[in-house]
Amino acid sequence: MIMMRHSVRLIAFGFAVVALSCATVQAGTRLVHAVGRAAIANGDTRTLSLYHTHTRESIEITYRVNGQYDQAALNKLNWFLRDWRVDEPTKMDPRLFDVVWEAVQSTGTSDPIHVVSGYRSPTTNAMLRRRSNMVAKNSQHMLGKAMDFYLT
């Protein structure tokens, strides 16, 4: 059982999902591809409810309709997950949203996902790296393939 409050760091390159304070769950690339194929086959419609802890913005968005990604919704998510320090968006990997959706579904919560970090520009990543040795030089955040979040 997953604790009521936990942090999750998603690294989409390899699609590892790590719940930092309670458990480690790994979703290998095969699972993500299988989930994607199943979503298309089942005609899944997927919605995420997000709250950004730094910008205080909220969004509830259906990013996948009948198993297909909705490009307009992905564009809104790209902006929502922008590097808020410089208002710079990037193209987020849409498979990341599927991993997040699966993680949230597994908890059974209907509460919004609290986003701590999405895209980071190279400048922001370098600044954070100077402050902490916990920031990777070639962070997946800079590629739009990672999101740090927690659920309440």
BAVEX-362859 format. One line per 8 residues: number of its first residue (from 1); their letters; for each residue y, z, x of N, C-alpha, C. Coordinates in Angstrom, 3 decimals, padded with zeros to 6 digits, always signed. Each point is the difference from the previous one (the first is absolute). Layout:
<recs>
NUM) A) Y Z X Y Z X Y Z X  ...
</recs>
This chain:
<recs>
1) MIMMRHSV) -001.176 +000.000 +000.844 +001.176 +000.000 -000.844 +001.239 +000.000 +000.889  +001.004 -000.751 -000.365 +001.233 -000.090 +000.773 +000.967 +001.072 -000.474  +000.658 +000.643 +000.957 +000.966 +001.050 -000.331 +001.161 -000.577 -000.790  +000.680 +000.841 -000.759 +001.098 -000.456 -000.847 +001.175 -000.559 +000.800  +000.270 +000.527 +001.174 +001.101 -000.526 +000.799 -000.554 -000.361 +001.364  +000.144 -001.251 +000.361 -000.457 -000.431 +001.304 +000.802 -001.197 +000.450  +000.021 -000.174 +001.291 +000.693 -001.140 +000.579 -001.016 -001.075 +000.333  +000.426 -001.221 -000.110 -000.881 -001.110 +000.316 +000.749 -000.961 +000.887
9) RLIAFGFA) -000.621 -000.422 +001.072 +000.579 -001.021 +000.866 -000.922 -001.198 -000.077  +000.567 -001.107 -000.385 -000.792 -001.212 -000.112 +000.307 -000.912 +001.165  -001.030 -000.470 +000.639 +000.158 -000.975 +001.061 -000.783 -001.220 -000.456  +000.740 -001.024 -000.374 -000.642 -001.137 -000.629 -000.767 -000.866 +000.984  +000.321 +000.075 +001.279 -000.736 -000.776 +000.986 -001.361 +000.661 +000.167  -001.003 -000.510 -000.655 -001.301 +000.643 -000.039 -000.144 +000.836 -001.261  +001.101 +000.233 -000.681 +000.036 +000.697 -001.276 -000.676 +001.365 +000.041  +000.412 +000.820 +000.962 -000.465 +001.384 +000.029 +000.927 +000.826 -000.875
17) VVALSCAT) -000.562 +000.879 -000.784 +000.788 +000.892 -000.837 -000.279 +001.409 +000.497  +001.048 +000.719 +000.387 -000.180 +001.340 +000.519 +000.824 +000.972 -000.823  -000.643 +000.938 -000.644 +000.704 +001.070 -000.702 +000.171 +001.115 +001.018  +001.233 +000.178 +000.475 +000.252 +000.849 +001.156 -000.324 +001.462 -000.229  +000.170 +000.517 -001.208 -000.174 +001.433 -000.164 -001.270 +000.398 -000.728  -000.810 -000.972 -000.431 -001.183 +000.456 -000.724 -001.286 -000.713 +000.361  +000.019 -001.287 +000.204 -001.261 -000.698 +000.247 +000.278 -001.342 +000.634  -001.020 -000.571 +000.556 +000.127 -001.343 +000.556 -000.890 -000.925 -000.801
25) VQAGTRLV) +000.603 -001.085 -000.463 -000.725 -001.001 -000.759 +000.237 -001.317 +000.696  -001.017 -000.743 +000.255 +000.195 -001.284 +000.635 -000.373 -001.102 -000.967  +000.892 -000.977 -000.087 -000.263 -001.188 -000.804 +000.022 -001.171 +000.955  -001.156 -000.456 +000.416 -000.085 -001.093 +000.963 +000.477 -001.304 -000.593  +000.211 -000.971 +000.864 +000.489 -001.310 -000.426 -000.905 -000.603 -001.063  -001.314 +000.190 +000.123 -000.915 -000.557 -001.005 +000.279 +000.593 -001.366  +000.268 +001.301 -000.068 +000.292 +000.632 -001.280 +001.262 -000.579 -000.608  +001.043 -000.150 +000.825 +001.253 -000.544 -000.506 -000.206 -001.412 -000.528
33) HAVGRAAI) -000.752 -000.817 +000.740 -000.264 -001.357 -000.468 -000.849 +000.023 -001.260  -000.976 +000.912 -000.052 -000.839 +000.109 -001.188 +000.828 +000.448 -001.196  +000.902 +000.963 +000.230 +000.876 +000.463 -001.072 +000.870 -001.151 -000.477  +000.544 -000.774 +000.941 +000.834 -001.143 -000.368 -000.764 -001.022 -000.814  -001.230 -000.301 +000.438 -000.831 -000.959 -000.749 -000.336 +000.552 -001.372  -000.309 +001.292 -000.078 -000.332 +000.610 -001.285 +001.206 -000.015 -000.932  +001.201 +000.234 +000.563 +001.205 -000.016 -000.825 +000.221 -001.375 -000.599  -000.230 -001.039 +000.782 +000.162 -001.360 -000.512 -001.075 -000.280 -001.053
41) ANGDTRTL) -001.239 +000.355 +000.323 -001.105 -000.253 -000.925 +000.181 +000.759 -001.303  +000.497 +001.223 +000.089 +000.178 +000.819 -001.197 +001.327 -000.259 -000.690  +000.872 -000.798 +000.610 +001.318 -000.229 -000.579 +000.843 +001.266 -000.021  -000.164 +000.820 +001.049 +000.735 +001.271 +000.081 +001.504 -000.188 -000.113  +000.622 +000.950 -000.662 +001.445 +000.140 +000.010 +000.273 +001.362 +000.619  +000.841 +000.016 +001.050 +000.226 +001.231 +000.755 +001.480 +000.347 +000.059  +000.268 +001.260 -000.285 +001.372 +000.503 -000.025 +000.096 +001.205 +000.928  +001.107 +000.065 +000.738 +000.290 +001.150 +000.851 +001.293 +000.653 -000.471
49) SLYHTHTR) +000.015 +001.318 +000.046 +001.206 +000.770 -000.282 +000.384 +000.705 +001.301  +001.178 -000.348 +000.536 +000.415 +000.486 +001.315 +001.343 +000.717 -000.070  +000.146 +001.010 +000.839 +001.275 +000.697 +000.194 +000.233 +000.069 +001.502  +001.140 -000.504 +000.460 +000.301 +000.015 +001.439 +000.758 +001.278 +000.332  -000.565 +000.807 +000.882 +000.578 +001.311 +000.300 +001.331 -000.074 +000.745  +000.281 -001.101 +000.674 +001.257 -000.117 +000.751 +001.111 -000.650 -000.821  -000.331 -001.029 -000.749 +001.035 -000.700 -000.786 +000.144 +000.584 -001.401  -000.976 +000.783 -000.408 -000.075 +000.582 -001.353 -000.109 -001.068 -001.090
57) ESIEITYR) -000.454 -001.178 +000.395 -000.227 -001.074 -000.964 -001.401 +000.137 -000.585  -000.140 -000.458 -001.226 -001.298 -000.018 -000.678 -000.274 -001.394 -000.502  -001.281 -000.336 -000.075 -000.390 -001.291 -000.555 -001.395 +000.152 -000.601  -000.189 -000.581 -001.152 -001.333 -000.155 -000.575 -000.181 -001.496 -000.156  -000.996 -000.537 +000.673 -000.095 -001.456 +000.083 -001.447 -000.466 -000.070  -000.196 -001.035 -000.788 -001.294 -000.650 -000.089 +000.012 -001.140 +001.010  -000.747 +000.190 +001.077 +000.035 -000.954 +001.115 -001.157 -001.001 -000.049  -000.969 +000.281 -000.848 -001.164 -000.878 -000.110 -000.311 -000.182 -001.483
65) VNGQYDQA) -000.066 -001.246 -000.434 -000.232 -000.310 -001.412 -001.178 -000.967 -000.091  -000.979 +000.384 -000.802 -001.201 -000.824 -000.170 -000.620 -000.377 +001.346  +000.003 +000.951 +000.934 -000.627 -000.214 +001.292 +000.838 -000.762 +001.007  +001.207 -000.394 -000.371 +000.864 -000.776 +000.897 +001.257 +000.806 +000.337  +000.426 -000.088 +001.259 +001.241 +000.670 +000.391 +001.182 -000.664 -000.696  +000.936 +000.824 -000.446 +001.237 -000.471 -000.627 +001.079 -000.028 +001.089  +000.421 -001.197 +000.405 +000.928 -000.128 +001.133 +001.333 +000.695 -000.260  +000.513 -000.066 -001.225 +001.265 +000.676 -000.312 -000.145 +001.513 +000.180
73) ALNKLNWF) -001.137 +000.544 -000.417 -000.249 +001.433 +000.171 -000.150 +000.350 +001.478  -000.692 -000.851 +000.757 -000.148 +000.242 +001.441 +001.365 -000.004 +000.689  +000.878 -000.902 -000.418 +001.357 -000.034 +000.570 +000.742 +001.297 -000.279  -000.176 +000.555 -001.192 +000.644 +001.280 -000.336 -000.585 +001.133 +000.835  -001.306 -000.035 +000.215 -000.625 +001.017 +000.849 +000.450 -000.139 +001.448  +000.181 -001.236 +000.465 +000.513 -000.219 +001.355 +001.359 +000.670 +000.169  +000.865 -000.128 -000.996 +001.321 +000.625 +000.073 -000.114 +001.513 -000.114  -000.822 +000.476 -000.909 -000.167 +001.436 -000.203 -000.488 +000.674 +001.285
81) LRDWRVDE) -000.884 -000.664 +000.734 -000.595 +000.571 +001.213 +000.738 -000.419 +001.270  +001.208 -000.487 -000.154 +000.817 -000.441 +001.134 +000.244 +001.139 +000.979  +000.452 -000.368 +001.193 +000.482 +000.996 +000.954 +001.331 +000.492 -000.557  -000.014 +001.160 -000.610 +001.170 +000.522 -000.707 +001.147 +000.357 +000.948  -000.290 +000.165 +001.263 +001.065 +000.341 +000.950 +000.943 -001.172 +000.240  -000.535 -001.232 -000.121 +000.806 -001.201 +000.257 -000.045 -000.995 -001.168  -000.594 +000.424 -001.133 -000.147 -000.864 -001.182 -000.625 -001.347 +000.342  -001.061 +000.041 +000.801 -000.677 -001.226 +000.425 -001.413 -000.039 -000.587
89) PTKMDPRL) -000.284 -000.964 -000.874 -001.364 -000.131 -000.537 -000.866 -000.887 +000.887  -001.274 +000.011 -000.278 -000.933 -000.942 +000.619 -001.015 -000.379 -001.061  -000.867 -000.928 +000.332 -001.077 -000.360 -000.915 -001.154 +000.963 +000.251  -000.215 +000.907 -000.947 -001.099 +000.946 +000.099 -001.310 -000.720 -000.297  -001.058 +000.424 +000.650 -001.319 -000.567 -000.254 -000.447 +000.467 -001.388  -000.193 -000.895 -000.958 -000.354 +000.426 -001.360 -001.343 +000.723 -000.078  -000.882 -000.204 +000.967 -001.277 +000.718 +000.001 +000.221 +001.497 +000.191  +001.112 +000.366 +000.635 +000.341 +001.408 +000.147 +000.161 +000.655 -001.367
97) FDVVWEAV) +000.620 -000.719 -000.935 +000.205 +000.551 -001.342 -001.334 +000.225 -000.703  -000.970 -000.885 +000.258 -001.324 +000.195 -000.592 -000.659 +001.262 +000.544  +000.138 +000.246 +001.296 -000.571 +001.207 +000.600 +000.676 +001.240 -000.573  +001.329 -000.049 -000.125 +000.741 +001.124 -000.584 -000.454 +000.214 -001.445  -000.091 -001.078 -000.764 -000.417 +000.087 -001.401 -001.376 +000.647 -000.106  -000.944 -000.435 +000.860 -001.352 +000.563 -000.005 +000.038 +001.486 +000.346  +000.797 +000.376 +001.000 +000.098 +001.408 +000.394 +000.533 +000.848 -001.153  +001.028 -000.498 -000.664 +000.585 +000.735 -001.126 -001.002 +000.097 -001.150
105) QSTGTSDP) -000.686 -001.099 -000.289 -000.995 +000.017 -001.074 -001.083 +001.039 +000.261  -000.369 +000.161 +001.259 -001.072 +000.939 +000.334 +000.404 +001.449 -000.241  +001.298 +000.284 -000.046 +000.456 +001.373 -000.235 +000.128 +000.315 -001.481  +000.159 -001.037 -000.819 +000.169 +000.220 -001.432 +001.406 +000.417 -000.397  +000.922 +000.024 +000.933 +001.368 +000.422 -000.319 +000.773 -001.122 -000.694  +000.943 +000.397 -000.822 +000.912 -000.971 -000.599 +001.426 +000.231 +000.519  +000.129 +000.943 +000.930 +001.306 +000.289 +000.596 +000.405 -001.124 +000.951  +001.301 -000.175 +000.207 +000.457 -001.030 +000.942 -000.462 +000.287 +001.428
113) IHVVSGYR) -000.137 -001.059 +000.754 -000.312 +000.070 +001.420 +001.319 +000.284 +000.722  +000.045 +001.022 +000.813 +001.205 +000.339 +000.759 -000.061 -000.715 +001.354  +000.815 -001.024 +000.150 +000.021 -000.803 +001.225 +000.915 +000.659 +001.020  -000.514 +000.203 +001.185 +000.781 +000.561 +001.094 +000.457 -001.116 +000.933  -000.879 -000.969 +000.229 +000.326 -001.082 +000.921 -000.744 -001.266 -000.395  +000.713 -001.099 +000.000 -000.588 -001.321 -000.217 +000.265 -000.826 +001.244  +000.764 -001.084 -000.175 +000.347 -000.841 +001.147 +000.945 +000.737 +000.936  -000.206 -000.221 +001.299 +000.937 +000.478 +001.023 +000.380 -001.182 +000.870
121) SPTTNAML) +001.292 -000.204 +000.169 +000.454 -001.039 +000.923 -000.341 +000.442 +001.424  -000.092 -000.944 +000.934 -000.256 +000.381 +001.391 +001.034 +000.992 +000.536  +001.251 -000.157 -000.411 +001.061 +000.920 +000.453 -000.260 +001.410 -000.509  -000.333 +000.122 -001.286 -000.297 +001.315 -000.570 -001.240 +000.591 +000.640  -001.032 -000.816 +000.190 -001.227 +000.501 +000.603 +000.267 +000.528 +001.408  +000.819 -000.714 +000.772 +000.334 +000.440 +001.363 +000.755 +001.324 -000.032  +000.930 +000.132 -000.960 +000.758 +001.240 -000.132 -000.933 +001.159 -000.347  -000.909 -000.205 -000.943 -000.938 +001.052 -000.387 -000.960 +000.324 +001.146
129) RRRSNMVA) -000.355 -001.010 +000.762 -000.908 +000.184 +001.136 +000.651 +000.865 +001.079  +001.304 -000.153 +000.181 +000.708 +000.845 +000.979 -000.004 +001.459 -000.436  -000.050 +000.236 -001.308 +000.025 +001.366 -000.544 -001.380 +000.657 -000.061  -001.050 -000.822 -000.068 -001.324 +000.556 -000.214 -001.060 -000.844 +000.697  -000.970 +000.669 +000.579 -001.110 -000.731 +000.611 -001.060 -000.372 -001.040  +000.255 +000.296 -001.269 -000.925 -000.329 -001.091 +000.274 -001.388 -000.594  +000.984 -000.707 +000.536 +000.354 -001.331 -000.501 -000.559 -001.047 +000.958  -000.795 -000.891 -000.530 -000.635 -001.033 +000.828 +001.012 -001.049 +000.441
137) KNSQHMLG) -000.122 -000.436 +001.233 +000.886 -001.036 +000.531 -000.106 -001.276 -000.824  -001.197 -000.374 -000.354 -000.232 -001.203 -000.801 -000.461 +000.393 -001.402  +000.784 +000.834 -000.655 -000.352 +000.542 -001.312 -000.263 -001.093 -001.032  -001.005 +000.234 -000.808 -000.306 -000.923 -001.101 +001.114 -000.010 -001.043  +000.843 +001.032 +000.004 +001.170 +000.027 -000.882 +000.910 -001.199 +000.283  +000.095 -000.396 +001.265 +000.877 -001.129 +000.368 -000.557 -001.338 -000.485  -001.272 -000.013 -000.365 -000.644 -001.226 -000.476 -000.144 -000.018 -001.523  +000.490 +001.035 -000.662 -000.147 +000.075 -001.448 -001.431 +000.296 -000.416
145) KAMDFYLT) -000.736 +000.689 +000.870 -001.406 +000.275 -000.264 -000.306 +001.487 -000.062  +001.019 +000.829 -000.187 -000.238 +001.442 -000.093 +001.027 +000.637 -000.913  -000.425 +001.071 -000.631 +000.876 +000.779 -000.859 -000.453 +001.458 +000.097  +000.934 +000.900 +000.222 -000.310 +001.427 -000.033 +000.437 +000.513 -001.360  -000.884 +000.746 -000.652 +000.343 +000.516 -001.324 -000.792 +001.268 -000.270  +000.421 +000.706 -001.035 -000.786 +001.135 -000.457 -000.005 +000.024 -001.521  -001.016 +000.690 -000.516 -000.165 +000.147 -001.446 +000.151 +001.476 -000.338  +000.561 +000.275 -001.151 +000.151 +001.405 -000.415 -000.924 +000.317 -001.149
</recs>
